[in-house]
């Protein structure tokens, strides 16, 4: 077996060292990206659950209020009253959210 001179050994050692450093850096960047994406996903989920909760409370409150108002009314009067009550209700800062009256007398929030 032929002996490897000191220069070749040092170059080989430096090459292995550089390779390992690049590998560590790549793995660290990849881990940070995965962690960043998980953080973003969790933040979005938290925000959406809060919005869903607000919509649920608003829808339930509106449905209860409408049911009290239309008690004892004729079917045609009920539909017209519901339509009148929900047509101008808007929520969100940009007024993009609204309630939708359907034929089956459900009140649905829309974003």
Buried (B, 14 or more C-beta within 10 A) or exposed (E): EEEEEEEEEEEEEEEEEEEEEEEEEEEEEEEEEEEEEEEEEEEEEEEEEEEEEBBEEBBEEBBEEBEEEBEEEEEEEBBBBBEEBBEEBEBEEEEEBBBEBEEEBEBEBEE
